[in-house]
Amino acid sequence: MSAMILVVEDEPAIQELLSLNLRHAGFEVRVASDAAGARQAVHERLPDLVLLDWMLPDSPGIRLAKWLRSSERTREVPLIMLTARGTEQDKIDGLEAGADDYVTKPFSPRELIARVRSLLRRRAPQLGGDAIDAGDLHLDPDTCRVTGAGQALPMGPTEFRLLHFLMTHAERVYGRGQLLDQVWGDHVFVEERTVDVHIRRLRKALEPAALGGYIHTVRGAGYRFSTTQEP
């Protein structure tokens, strides 16, 4: 499942450099050249991570960072500040505004990609490319394959994304609305009961290995992944 990165940068050469390197690394990229464009992009679709330039033509990037952190919808989105301002106080100001990391220009694209991946692993592990083992279940996001007790378990792309998210957040309970936002994306408008349909399909896909019980129903709350099977 490819992460979507929003690049907020007004210099065309740097914007292109970032976009090319991020796409080459397997990320989906959207770009904005100013704060107004960034707000519109976020309104249309919540990004998985924001790369934000400090100096924007219509508003300081640090003000946009504070705006992102002020909203419940965007406050958990990972944020990396990009700037030529490299003093200790500038870094403190950026971090206090809500940035998770701070990269000074000029920067190494390889180092930046490494920082992006590291931050996504910490804040959104389902967007990483690491294989996951839980009980008798093995999921490989790079090959989109799932095996249970040694046998292949074919499933649809939505069931795969749903299982990937639940496995990377094992033992936590998620309501239908939360799963829609995390798995389908908050820009997709579908009925919450759609989640129930795909949970049933996911359990059916896991049944050949007798692992359907890994998906727990928590009455009145939602669903949870646990290797302690439900009866």
C-alpha positions in Angstrom: 0.0 0.0 0.0 1.7 3.1 -1.3 1.9 6.2 1.0 0.8 9.5 -0.4 3.2 12.4 0.2 2.1 16.0 0.0 5.0 18.2 -1.1 4.5 21.9 -0.2 7.3 23.7 -2.0 7.2 26.8 -4.2 10.6 26.4 -6.0 9.9 24.4 -9.2 13.4 22.8 -9.3 13.2 21.5 -5.7 9.5 20.5 -6.2 10.5 18.4 -9.2 13.5 16.9 -7.5 11.4 15.9 -4.5 8.6 14.5 -6.7 10.9 12.5 -8.9 12.8 10.9 -6.0 9.7 10.1 -4.0 8.0 8.5 -7.0 11.1 6.5 -7.7 11.0 5.3 -4.1 7.5 4.0 -4.6 5.5 6.8 -3.1 2.4 8.6 -4.5 3.0 12.3 -4.7 0.8 15.4 -4.7 2.3 18.9 -4.9 1.3 22.4 -3.7 3.2 25.6 -4.3 1.7 27.6 -1.5 -0.3 27.3 1.8 -3.6 27.8 0.1 -3.0 25.0 -2.3 -1.8 22.8 0.5 -5.0 23.4 2.5 -7.1 22.5 -0.6 -5.0 19.4 -1.2 -5.5 18.3 2.4 -9.2 19.0 2.2 -9.5 16.8 -0.8 -7.5 14.0 0.5 -5.6 13.4 3.7 -1.9 12.8 3.0 0.1 10.1 4.8 3.0 12.6 5.3 3.7 16.2 4.5 7.0 17.7 3.3 6.7 21.4 4.1 8.9 24.3 3.0 9.4 27.0 5.6 9.2 29.9 3.1 6.0 30.0 1.1 4.8 32.9 -1.0 1.4 33.4 0.8 2.1 32.3 4.3 5.0 31.0 6.4 5.2 27.2 6.4 5.5 27.3 10.2 2.0 28.8 10.3 0.7 26.0 8.0 2.3 23.5 10.4 0.4 25.0 13.3 -2.8 24.8 11.3 -2.2 21.1 10.6 -1.6 20.4 14.2 -4.7 22.4 15.3 -7.2 20.1 13.6 -8.2 16.6 14.9 -8.3 15.3 11.3 -4.7 16.4 10.5 -2.9 16.5 13.9 -1.4 13.0 13.6 -0.1 13.4 10.0 3.7 13.1 10.0 5.4 16.4 9.1 8.9 17.1 7.9 10.0 20.8 7.6 12.3 21.7 4.7 14.2 25.0 5.0 17.5 26.8 4.4 17.2 28.2 8.0 19.5 26.0 10.0 20.1 27.8 13.3 19.3 26.0 16.5 16.5 28.4 17.3 14.9 27.8 13.8 14.9 24.1 14.4 13.4 24.6 17.9 10.7 26.8 16.4 9.9 24.2 13.7 9.7 21.4 16.1 7.5 23.4 18.6 5.2 24.2 15.7 4.5 20.5 15.3 7.2 19.2 12.9 8.3 15.6 13.5 11.6 16.2 11.7 13.6 19.1 10.3 15.8 19.0 7.1 18.0 21.9 6.0 18.7 22.8 2.4 20.7 21.7 0.5 19.8 18.1 1.4 20.6 14.6 0.1 17.5 13.1 -1.6 18.6 9.6 -0.3 18.8 10.9 3.2 15.4 12.6 2.9 13.8 9.4 1.6 15.3 7.5 4.5 13.8 10.0 7.0 10.4 9.8 5.3 10.5 6.0 5.5 11.6 6.1 9.1 8.9 8.5 10.1 6.2 6.5 8.4 7.4 3.3 10.1 7.0 5.0 13.5 3.7 6.9 12.8 2.0 4.6 10.2 3.6 1.1 10.2 1.0 -0.2 7.7 2.6 2.0 5.1 6.0 0.4 5.4 7.3 -2.4 3.3 8.3 -4.7 6.1 6.9 -8.3 6.2 4.8 -9.1 9.2 4.5 -12.4 11.2 1.8 -12.9 13.7 1.0 -16.4 15.0 0.7 -18.7 12.0 0.1 -15.8 9.6 2.7 -14.2 7.4 2.0 -11.0 5.2 4.5 -9.6 2.7 3.4 -6.1 1.5 6.0 -6.1 -1.3 4.6 -9.2 -3.0 1.0 -8.7 -1.7 1.0 -12.3 -0.5 -0.4 -13.8 2.6 0.4 -17.3 4.0 -1.2 -19.1 6.9 0.3 -22.2 8.5 2.5 -22.5 5.4 -0.2 -22.3 2.7 -1.0 -19.4 0.4 -4.2 -17.5 1.2 -5.4 -15.6 -1.8 -7.6 -12.5 -1.1 -8.8 -9.3 -2.8 -6.8 -6.0 -2.6 -9.2 -4.5 -0.1 -9.1 -7.5 2.2 -5.3 -7.4 1.9 -5.1 -3.7 3.0 -7.5 -4.4 5.8 -5.5 -7.3 7.1 -2.3 -5.3 6.7 -3.6 -2.5 8.8 -5.1 -4.7 11.5 -1.9 -6.8 11.8 0.3 -3.7 12.2 -2.1 -2.5 14.9 -2.6 -5.8 16.7 -4.7 -5.9 19.8 -6.2 -2.5 19.2 -9.9 -2.0 18.6 -11.0 0.1 15.5 -14.5 1.2 14.7 -16.0 1.1 11.2 -15.4 4.8 10.6 -11.8 4.5 11.7 -11.2 1.5 9.4 -12.8 3.4 6.5 -10.4 6.3 7.0 -7.3 4.2 7.5 -7.9 1.5 4.8 -10.1 3.2 2.2 -8.9 6.7 2.8 -10.9 9.7 4.2 -11.5 11.0 0.6 -13.6 7.9 -0.2 -17.3 8.0 0.8 -18.8 4.6 1.4 -21.2 3.2 3.9 -19.7 2.1 7.2 -21.5 -1.3 6.8 -19.1 -1.9 3.8 -16.5 -2.7 6.5 -18.6 -5.6 7.7 -18.8 -7.1 4.2 -15.0 -7.0 3.8 -14.4 -8.4 7.3 -16.6 -11.4 6.4 -14.6 -11.8 3.1 -11.3 -11.5 5.1 -12.3 -14.2 7.6 -13.4 -16.4 4.7 -10.0 -15.9 3.0 -8.2 -16.9 6.3 -10.4 -20.0 6.9 -8.4 -22.5 4.7 -5.7 -22.1 7.4 -8.3 -22.1 10.2 -7.2 -18.5 11.1 -10.5 -16.6 10.6 -10.7 -16.4 14.4 -7.7 -13.9 14.4 -10.2 -11.2 13.4 -12.2 -10.4 16.6 -15.6 -8.6 16.7 -15.8 -6.3 19.7 -19.5 -5.7 20.4 -20.4 -2.1 20.1 -16.9 -1.0 19.3 -15.5 -2.5 16.1 -12.8 -5.1 15.2 -9.5 -6.2 16.5 -6.7 -8.5 15.2 -5.3 -10.9 17.8 -3.6 -14.3 17.5 -5.7 -15.4 20.4 -8.5 -16.9 18.3 -12.1 -16.2 19.0 -14.1 -19.3 19.6 
